[in-house]
Amino acid sequence: MPRTMSVSDHIVVRTDPATLYARISDPTAMGRWSPENRGATVLGERRDAYVGMVFEGRNTRGPVTWVTRCTVTAADPGERFAFRVHAIGARRPRLRGPIATWEYRFEAVDGGATRVTETWTDDRRAWPDAVAGVFDRIVTRGQTFADFQRRNIRTTLERLKKAVEAEEEPAVG
């Protein structure tokens, strides 16, 4: 059976698309919501997201840590933010090649809220399905990457919603 190359999920957050985009398009902040990412370092001077911006993400899964190099491929405020992961390594992202693409789409919904959709796409298209299947089950402790990322996406979206809505709550008193 061929592997699933893309998975996505969405959640509705009580805030406007521009506010939600501003939070997600800051790669240094992703570690607050992601179960694996621990933040990032943006390479270069500019901090607001733009197409071509490069950052290195710090990640952990159990006792294993690694660094990825990513390039922003879409930076449309309030609409879409995306980046591709194209290098990976234990301490520095030395191994280059297509790894994955992450995308976030923002859609205004009734009541001043936003539906955010997070999508992971497996860019390892040159890998034979059998090789990818064995590799995936080793590094995820028995799952395909699609199933593993489906759970990570749900966790990220739920944590994002909780954090953003807590920030948006009016002060009582």
Legacy VTK file of the C-alpha trace (Angstrom):
# vtk DataFile Version 3.0
C-alpha trace
ASCII
DATASET POLYDATA
POINTS 173 float
0.000 0.000 0.000
1.444 3.419 -0.909
2.190 5.722 1.969
0.087 8.756 2.822
2.018 11.814 1.653
-0.013 14.557 3.340
-2.198 14.991 6.421
-3.997 17.989 7.841
-6.381 19.056 10.549
-8.027 22.305 11.608
-9.373 24.073 14.646
-11.370 27.243 15.241
-9.679 29.848 17.450
-11.427 32.890 18.938
-9.244 35.544 17.350
-8.898 37.196 13.960
-6.793 35.736 11.098
-4.141 38.483 11.278
-3.490 37.886 14.974
-3.279 34.134 14.530
-1.011 34.482 11.477
1.341 36.754 13.448
1.784 34.082 16.115
2.250 31.110 13.793
4.511 32.891 11.306
7.091 33.494 14.044
9.194 30.310 13.939
10.894 31.223 17.228
7.531 30.765 19.000
6.417 27.414 17.549
7.982 25.520 20.448
5.240 26.862 22.729
2.644 24.674 20.963
4.411 21.857 19.122
5.042 18.523 20.860
8.448 18.226 19.109
9.675 21.676 18.154
11.588 23.647 20.791
11.795 26.932 18.909
13.982 28.253 16.133
16.683 30.704 15.251
16.019 32.992 12.296
19.049 33.478 10.076
19.511 37.081 8.993
18.395 40.407 10.401
14.707 40.570 9.514
12.305 38.924 11.983
8.897 39.233 10.313
8.092 36.315 7.995
8.826 36.695 4.292
9.235 34.304 1.380
12.853 33.161 1.390
13.378 33.642 5.139
15.597 30.854 6.504
15.454 29.503 10.033
16.864 26.573 11.950
14.422 24.663 14.120
15.373 22.777 17.287
13.444 19.549 17.808
13.244 16.670 20.257
11.486 13.314 20.379
12.141 11.423 23.578
15.928 11.383 24.134
16.700 12.301 20.498
17.338 15.898 19.441
17.967 17.326 15.985
18.135 20.573 14.048
16.411 21.370 10.760
16.977 24.121 8.210
13.782 25.553 6.786
12.864 28.150 4.172
9.589 30.078 4.164
7.672 29.482 0.920
4.492 31.471 1.662
3.990 34.506 3.905
0.581 35.994 3.175
-0.531 37.783 6.378
-3.877 36.558 7.650
-4.127 33.947 4.870
-1.237 31.505 4.572
2.160 30.668 6.043
4.295 27.770 4.772
7.850 26.518 4.929
9.808 23.573 3.639
12.285 21.557 5.656
15.321 20.849 3.497
18.201 19.920 5.799
18.548 17.981 9.044
21.259 16.940 11.476
22.015 16.090 15.081
23.686 19.406 15.967
23.736 21.199 12.636
21.532 20.610 9.595
24.175 18.963 7.392
22.121 16.317 5.556
20.371 18.136 2.698
17.372 17.065 0.696
13.589 17.384 0.561
12.123 16.363 3.915
8.716 17.974 4.522
6.540 21.011 3.925
4.397 22.588 6.638
1.520 24.902 5.766
-0.965 26.942 7.796
-4.086 28.462 6.223
-6.319 30.991 7.977
-10.003 31.521 7.268
-12.280 33.966 9.068
-15.439 32.369 10.461
-18.554 33.784 12.116
-18.134 35.547 15.429
-14.669 36.983 14.821
-12.926 33.607 14.982
-10.473 31.918 12.633
-10.288 28.404 11.275
-6.603 27.496 11.058
-5.654 24.438 9.033
-2.242 22.859 9.562
-0.907 20.534 6.843
2.188 18.337 6.773
3.416 17.009 3.427
6.075 14.328 3.111
8.603 15.634 0.584
10.649 12.423 0.579
9.125 11.444 -2.771
12.317 9.805 -4.028
12.254 7.319 -1.145
10.670 3.963 -2.030
7.552 3.348 0.074
9.069 0.238 1.696
12.222 2.099 2.770
10.221 5.048 4.081
7.898 2.659 5.922
10.745 0.943 7.771
12.490 4.236 8.570
9.248 5.843 9.771
8.377 2.967 12.092
11.849 3.061 13.646
11.915 6.816 14.347
8.269 7.040 15.472
8.302 3.819 17.500
5.933 1.859 15.287
3.861 4.414 13.360
3.865 5.791 9.859
4.906 9.432 9.645
1.411 10.301 8.445
-0.191 8.827 11.581
2.510 10.316 13.789
2.105 13.794 12.282
-1.687 13.576 12.425
-1.379 13.282 16.238
1.269 16.026 16.432
-0.883 18.395 14.368
-3.901 17.832 16.641
-1.757 18.482 19.735
-0.238 21.638 18.217
-3.623 23.044 17.211
-5.188 22.359 20.614
-2.258 23.968 22.447
-2.319 26.966 20.083
-6.050 27.477 20.634
-5.695 27.294 24.412
-2.759 29.738 24.490
-4.193 32.287 22.072
-7.667 32.294 23.608
-6.163 32.722 27.102
-4.240 35.768 25.798
-7.384 37.180 24.181
-9.589 36.834 27.284
-10.530 40.244 28.700
-9.247 41.015 32.169
-11.834 40.519 34.910
-12.191 43.078 37.636
LINES 1 174
173 0 1 2 3 4 5 6 7 8 9 10 11 12 13 14 15 16 17 18 19 20 21 22 23 24 25 26 27 28 29 30 31 32 33 34 35 36 37 38 39 40 41 42 43 44 45 46 47 48 49 50 51 52 53 54 55 56 57 58 59 60 61 62 63 64 65 66 67 68 69 70 71 72 73 74 75 76 77 78 79 80 81 82 83 84 85 86 87 88 89 90 91 92 93 94 95 96 97 98 99 100 101 102 103 104 105 106 107 108 109 110 111 112 113 114 115 116 117 118 119 120 121 122 123 124 125 126 127 128 129 130 131 132 133 134 135 136 137 138 139 140 141 142 143 144 145 146 147 148 149 150 151 152 153 154 155 156 157 158 159 160 161 162 163 164 165 166 167 168 169 170 171 172
